[in-house]
Amino acid sequence: MTPDELRAELDRLGLSQGGLSRLVAVGDRTVRRWCTGDQEVPRSVDIMLDLLGPDDVAEYMPED
């Protein structure tokens, strides 16, 4: 998954970078690296984002 594809998926899901970090339990810095291309997005995250729809995000978001 390229950084552009990741940002498109975040837009499609209505999810911020911070929201993604909470959803997949990684640090904000890691998600920023994914979005800039400094670090490759793990295949597991790529697959998870493909499977989720906008309505699913709220269901799977951890409680603050």
MOPAC internal coordinates of N, CA, C and O (Angstrom, degrees):
PM7 1SCF
backbone

  N    0.0000 0     0.00 0     0.00 0    0    0    0
  C    1.4480 1     0.00 0     0.00 0    1    0    0
  C    1.5261 1   108.18 1     0.00 0    2    1    0
  O    1.2310 1   120.90 1   -52.26 1    3    2    1
  N    1.3101 1   115.89 1   127.74 1    3    2    1
  C    1.4605 1   120.86 1   178.55 1    5    3    2
  C    1.5242 1   109.77 1   -82.02 1    6    5    3
  O    1.2310 1   119.98 1   -16.20 1    7    6    5
  N    1.3268 1   117.64 1   163.80 1    7    6    5
  C    1.4598 1   119.96 1   176.04 1    9    7    6
  C    1.5327 1   112.29 1   -57.94 1   10    9    7
  O    1.2310 1   120.18 1   140.57 1   11   10    9
  N    1.3303 1   117.26 1   -39.43 1   11   10    9
  C    1.4673 1   120.05 1   178.18 1   13   11   10
  C    1.5285 1   111.28 1   -63.79 1   14   13   11
  O    1.2310 1   120.44 1   139.33 1   15   14   13
  N    1.3163 1   116.77 1   -40.67 1   15   14   13
  C    1.4715 1   120.41 1   177.95 1   17   15   14
  C    1.5252 1   110.71 1   -65.64 1   18   17   15
  O    1.2310 1   120.30 1   141.23 1   19   18   17
  N    1.3201 1   117.03 1   -38.77 1   19   18   17
  C    1.4618 1   120.06 1   177.92 1   21   19   18
  C    1.5199 1   110.59 1   -63.51 1   22   21   19
  O    1.2310 1   120.37 1   133.35 1   23   22   21
  N    1.3176 1   116.90 1   -46.65 1   23   22   21
  C    1.4709 1   119.40 1   179.71 1   25   23   22
  C    1.5279 1   110.75 1   -63.24 1   26   25   23
  O    1.2310 1   119.89 1   143.52 1   27   26   25
  N    1.3215 1   117.82 1   -36.48 1   27   26   25
  C    1.4663 1   121.08 1   177.37 1   29   27   26
  C    1.5310 1   110.62 1   -64.41 1   30   29   27
  O    1.2310 1   120.51 1   139.82 1   31   30   29
  N    1.3273 1   116.63 1   -40.18 1   31   30   29
  C    1.4697 1   120.49 1   177.95 1   33   31   30
  C    1.5265 1   110.55 1   -65.56 1   34   33   31
  O    1.2310 1   120.14 1   138.64 1   35   34   33
  N    1.3284 1   117.34 1   -41.36 1   35   34   33
  C    1.4646 1   120.30 1   177.70 1   37   35   34
  C    1.5290 1   110.19 1   -61.17 1   38   37   35
  O    1.2310 1   120.40 1   136.60 1   39   38   37
  N    1.3338 1   116.84 1   -43.40 1   39   38   37
  C    1.4712 1   120.76 1   177.02 1   41   39   38
  C    1.5187 1   111.06 1   -61.38 1   42   41   39
  O    1.2310 1   120.52 1   134.54 1   43   42   41
  N    1.3226 1   116.61 1   -45.46 1   43   42   41
  C    1.4739 1   121.37 1  -178.46 1   45   43   42
  C    1.5236 1   110.83 1   -59.97 1   46   45   43
  O    1.2310 1   120.91 1   142.22 1   47   46   45
  N    1.3295 1   115.86 1   -37.78 1   47   46   45
  C    1.4625 1   120.67 1  -177.07 1   49   47   46
  C    1.5249 1   113.07 1   -89.38 1   50   49   47
  O    1.2310 1   120.37 1   173.34 1   51   50   49
  N    1.3326 1   116.90 1    -6.66 1   51   50   49
  C    1.4589 1   119.99 1  -177.06 1   53   51   50
  C    1.5229 1   111.57 1    66.22 1   54   53   51
  O    1.2310 1   121.18 1  -141.74 1   55   54   53
  N    1.3148 1   115.34 1    38.26 1   55   54   53
  C    1.4584 1   121.91 1  -173.30 1   57   55   54
  C    1.5259 1   109.50 1  -116.97 1   58   57   55
  O    1.2310 1   120.48 1   -45.12 1   59   58   57
  N    1.3210 1   116.68 1   134.88 1   59   58   57
  C    1.4562 1   121.40 1   176.15 1   61   59   58
  C    1.5253 1   109.43 1   -84.14 1   62   61   59
  O    1.2310 1   120.75 1    -9.34 1   63   62   61
  N    1.3178 1   116.17 1   170.66 1   63   62   61
  C    1.4581 1   119.81 1   175.21 1   65   63   62
  C    1.5326 1   109.98 1   -62.49 1   66   65   63
  O    1.2310 1   120.39 1   139.30 1   67   66   65
  N    1.3308 1   116.85 1   -40.70 1   67   66   65
  C    1.4579 1   120.58 1   177.13 1   69   67   66
  C    1.5154 1   112.15 1   -63.62 1   70   69   67
  O    1.2310 1   120.87 1   141.51 1   71   70   69
  N    1.3266 1   115.94 1   -38.49 1   71   70   69
  C    1.4627 1   120.22 1   177.05 1   73   71   70
  C    1.5160 1   111.56 1   -63.56 1   74   73   71
  O    1.2310 1   120.72 1   139.51 1   75   74   73
  N    1.3269 1   116.24 1   -40.49 1   75   74   73
  C    1.4608 1   119.61 1   177.88 1   77   75   74
  C    1.5231 1   110.36 1   -64.27 1   78   77   75
  O    1.2310 1   120.45 1   138.92 1   79   78   77
  N    1.3169 1   116.75 1   -41.08 1   79   78   77
  C    1.4725 1   118.68 1  -179.62 1   81   79   78
  C    1.5237 1   110.82 1   -62.19 1   82   81   79
  O    1.2310 1   120.03 1   141.12 1   83   82   81
  N    1.3347 1   117.54 1   -38.88 1   83   82   81
  C    1.4710 1   120.22 1   176.68 1   85   83   82
  C    1.5234 1   111.35 1   -69.11 1   86   85   83
  O    1.2310 1   120.49 1   139.88 1   87   86   85
  N    1.3174 1   116.67 1   -40.12 1   87   86   85
  C    1.4542 1   121.30 1  -177.19 1   89   87   86
  C    1.5258 1   112.13 1   -63.35 1   90   89   87
  O    1.2310 1   120.38 1   139.74 1   91   90   89
  N    1.3250 1   116.87 1   -40.26 1   91   90   89
  C    1.4621 1   119.98 1  -176.91 1   93   91   90
  C    1.5294 1   112.66 1  -104.49 1   94   93   91
  O    1.2310 1   120.66 1  -173.67 1   95   94   93
  N    1.3290 1   116.35 1     6.33 1   95   94   93
  C    1.4740 1   123.03 1   174.59 1   97   95   94
  C    1.5289 1   112.93 1    58.11 1   98   97   95
  O    1.2310 1   121.41 1  -128.96 1   99   98   97
  N    1.3321 1   114.92 1    51.04 1   99   98   97
  C    1.4630 1   120.98 1   172.10 1  101   99   98
  C    1.5228 1   107.35 1  -127.91 1  102  101   99
  O    1.2310 1   120.45 1   -13.92 1  103  102  101
  N    1.3171 1   116.75 1   166.08 1  103  102  101
  C    1.4528 1   121.18 1   179.23 1  105  103  102
  C    1.5214 1   112.89 1   -71.66 1  106  105  103
  O    1.2310 1   121.47 1   -23.58 1  107  106  105
  N    1.3285 1   114.79 1   156.42 1  107  106  105
  C    1.4657 1   120.40 1   177.22 1  109  107  106
  C    1.5279 1   111.35 1   -57.70 1  110  109  107
  O    1.2310 1   120.60 1   142.63 1  111  110  109
  N    1.3261 1   116.46 1   -37.37 1  111  110  109
  C    1.4599 1   121.10 1  -178.80 1  113  111  110
  C    1.5287 1   110.55 1   -62.42 1  114  113  111
  O    1.2310 1   120.36 1   141.53 1  115  114  113
  N    1.3145 1   116.92 1   -38.47 1  115  114  113
  C    1.4696 1   120.53 1   179.04 1  117  115  114
  C    1.5159 1   110.54 1   -62.16 1  118  117  115
  O    1.2310 1   120.16 1   135.03 1  119  118  117
  N    1.3319 1   117.31 1   -44.97 1  119  118  117
  C    1.4659 1   120.55 1   179.50 1  121  119  118
  C    1.5236 1   110.20 1   -64.94 1  122  121  119
  O    1.2310 1   119.96 1   140.48 1  123  122  121
  N    1.3267 1   117.69 1   -39.52 1  123  122  121
  C    1.4715 1   119.63 1   176.58 1  125  123  122
  C    1.5239 1   110.66 1   -60.11 1  126  125  123
  O    1.2310 1   120.33 1   139.81 1  127  126  125
  N    1.3254 1   116.98 1   -40.19 1  127  126  125
  C    1.4732 1   120.25 1   178.23 1  129  127  126
  C    1.5187 1   111.27 1   -64.53 1  130  129  127
  O    1.2310 1   120.49 1   142.25 1  131  130  129
  N    1.3389 1   116.68 1   -37.75 1  131  130  129
  C    1.4627 1   119.75 1   176.40 1  133  131  130
  C    1.5237 1   110.19 1   -63.02 1  134  133  131
  O    1.2310 1   120.80 1   136.69 1  135  134  133
  N    1.3379 1   116.08 1   -43.31 1  135  134  133
  C    1.4684 1   120.85 1  -175.86 1  137  135  134
  C    1.5188 1   113.02 1   -70.97 1  138  137  135
  O    1.2310 1   120.00 1   156.04 1  139  138  137
  N    1.3219 1   117.60 1   -23.96 1  139  138  137
  C    1.4645 1   120.37 1   178.46 1  141  139  138
  C    1.5203 1   112.25 1   -95.89 1  142  141  139
  O    1.2310 1   120.25 1   170.05 1  143  142  141
  N    1.3224 1   117.12 1    -9.95 1  143  142  141
  C    1.4542 1   120.77 1  -179.31 1  145  143  142
  C    1.5155 1   113.58 1    86.91 1  146  145  143
  O    1.2310 1   120.28 1  -173.94 1  147  146  145
  N    1.3325 1   117.07 1     6.06 1  147  146  145
  C    1.4664 1   120.23 1   178.53 1  149  147  146
  C    1.5246 1   112.17 1   -72.61 1  150  149  147
  O    1.2310 1   120.89 1   159.76 1  151  150  149
  N    1.3156 1   115.91 1   -20.24 1  151  150  149
  C    1.4712 1   121.58 1   179.23 1  153  151  150
  C    1.5274 1   107.50 1  -141.87 1  154  153  151
  O    1.2310 1   120.53 1   -40.01 1  155  154  153
  N    1.3104 1   116.58 1   139.99 1  155  154  153
  C    1.4578 1   121.43 1  -179.17 1  157  155  154
  C    1.5326 1   111.12 1   -72.23 1  158  157  155
  O    1.2310 1   120.92 1   -40.95 1  159  158  157
  N    1.3287 1   115.84 1   139.05 1  159  158  157
  C    1.4630 1   120.91 1   174.94 1  161  159  158
  C    1.5216 1   108.04 1   -71.19 1  162  161  159
  O    1.2310 1   119.93 1   -53.46 1  163  162  161
  N    1.3369 1   117.74 1   126.54 1  163  162  161
  C    1.4635 1   118.98 1   178.42 1  165  163  162
  C    1.5290 1   111.46 1   -59.30 1  166  165  163
  O    1.2310 1   120.91 1   -35.62 1  167  166  165
  N    1.3028 1   115.86 1   144.38 1  167  166  165
  C    1.4728 1   121.06 1  -179.26 1  169  167  166
  C    1.5222 1   110.78 1   -58.11 1  170  169  167
  O    1.2310 1   119.85 1   144.90 1  171  170  169
  N    1.3362 1   117.90 1   -35.10 1  171  170  169
  C    1.4620 1   120.96 1  -179.82 1  173  171  170
  C    1.5244 1   111.39 1   -63.41 1  174  173  171
  O    1.2310 1   120.18 1   142.66 1  175  174  173
  N    1.3276 1   117.26 1   -37.34 1  175  174  173
  C    1.4693 1   120.98 1   177.95 1  177  175  174
  C    1.5231 1   109.44 1   -70.47 1  178  177  175
  O    1.2310 1   120.17 1   138.56 1  179  178  177
  N    1.3049 1   117.28 1   -41.44 1  179  178  177
  C    1.4616 1   122.61 1   177.28 1  181  179  178
  C    1.5305 1   110.08 1   -56.55 1  182  181  179
  O    1.2310 1   120.51 1   130.97 1  183  182  181
  N    1.3083 1   116.64 1   -49.03 1  183  182  181
  C    1.4700 1   121.27 1  -179.14 1  185  183  182
  C    1.5253 1   110.74 1   -64.38 1  186  185  183
  O    1.2310 1   120.43 1   135.91 1  187  186  185
  N    1.3340 1   116.77 1   -44.09 1  187  186  185
  C    1.4610 1   120.15 1  -179.20 1  189  187  186
  C    1.5302 1   110.71 1   -59.82 1  190  189  187
  O    1.2310 1   120.50 1   135.42 1  191  190  189
  N    1.3320 1   116.66 1   -44.58 1  191  190  189
  C    1.4602 1   119.55 1  -179.54 1  193  191  190
  C    1.5249 1   111.46 1   -64.28 1  194  193  191
  O    1.2310 1   120.43 1   142.98 1  195  194  193
  N    1.3327 1   116.78 1   -37.02 1  195  194  193
  C    1.4695 1   120.36 1   177.56 1  197  195  194
  C    1.5243 1   111.58 1   -62.58 1  198  197  195
  O    1.2310 1   120.64 1   144.77 1  199  198  197
  N    1.3241 1   116.39 1   -35.23 1  199  198  197
  C    1.4618 1   120.92 1  -176.12 1  201  199  198
  C    1.5241 1   113.67 1   -81.52 1  202  201  199
  O    1.2310 1   120.30 1   155.74 1  203  202  201
  N    1.3204 1   117.03 1   -24.26 1  203  202  201
  C    1.4630 1   120.55 1  -177.66 1  205  203  202
  C    1.5238 1   111.78 1   -80.90 1  206  205  203
  O    1.2310 1   121.12 1   -33.32 1  207  206  205
  N    1.3029 1   115.47 1   146.68 1  207  206  205
  C    1.4485 1   122.51 1   169.91 1  209  207  206
  C    1.5134 1   108.35 1  -112.09 1  210  209  207
  O    1.2310 1   119.91 1   -12.98 1  211  210  209
  N    1.3242 1   117.77 1   167.02 1  211  210  209
  C    1.4634 1   120.54 1  -179.14 1  213  211  210
  C    1.5301 1   113.35 1   -54.91 1  214  213  211
  O    1.2310 1   119.83 1   143.22 1  215  214  213
  N    1.3142 1   117.92 1   -36.78 1  215  214  213
  C    1.4614 1   120.66 1  -179.61 1  217  215  214
  C    1.5197 1   112.27 1   -71.61 1  218  217  215
  O    1.2310 1   120.29 1   155.72 1  219  218  217
  N    1.3313 1   117.04 1   -24.28 1  219  218  217
  C    1.4633 1   120.85 1  -179.58 1  221  219  218
  C    1.5188 1   112.49 1   -74.96 1  222  221  219
  O    1.2310 1   120.19 1   151.89 1  223  222  221
  N    1.3180 1   117.25 1   -28.11 1  223  222  221
  C    1.4556 1   121.00 1  -173.09 1  225  223  222
  C    1.5275 1   110.81 1   -58.20 1  226  225  223
  O    1.2310 1   119.88 1   131.54 1  227  226  225
  N    1.3166 1   117.83 1   -48.46 1  227  226  225
  C    1.4659 1   120.70 1  -178.75 1  229  227  226
  C    1.5225 1   111.12 1   -61.07 1  230  229  227
  O    1.2310 1   120.19 1   142.88 1  231  230  229
  N    1.3147 1   117.25 1   -37.12 1  231  230  229
  C    1.4608 1   121.09 1  -179.14 1  233  231  230
  C    1.5211 1   112.06 1   -65.23 1  234  233  231
  O    1.2310 1   120.34 1   143.17 1  235  234  233
  N    1.3261 1   116.96 1   -36.83 1  235  234  233
  C    1.4588 1   120.94 1  -175.09 1  237  235  234
  C    1.5223 1   114.31 1   -95.88 1  238  237  235
  O    1.2310 1   120.10 1   174.67 1  239  238  237
  N    1.3280 1   117.42 1    -5.33 1  239  238  237
  C    1.4624 1   119.78 1   180.00 1  241  239  238
  C    1.5240 1   109.55 1   -70.38 1  242  241  239
  O    1.2310 1   120.27 1   -46.89 1  243  242  241
  N    1.3313 1   117.09 1   133.11 1  243  242  241
  C    1.4601 1   119.42 1   176.89 1  245  243  242
  C    1.5198 1   111.17 1   -67.44 1  246  245  243
  O    1.2310 1   121.13 1   -29.54 1  247  246  245
  N    1.2947 1   115.44 1   150.46 1  247  246  245
  C    1.4621 1   120.89 1   177.12 1  249  247  246
  C    1.5218 1   109.20 1   -72.89 1  250  249  247
  O    1.2310 1   120.22 1   -36.24 1  251  250  249
  N    1.3299 1   117.19 1   143.76 1  251  250  249
  C    1.4784 1   120.58 1   176.84 1  253  251  250
  C    1.5022 1   110.60 1   -78.95 1  254  253  251
  O    1.2310 1   120.10 1   180.00 1  255  254  253

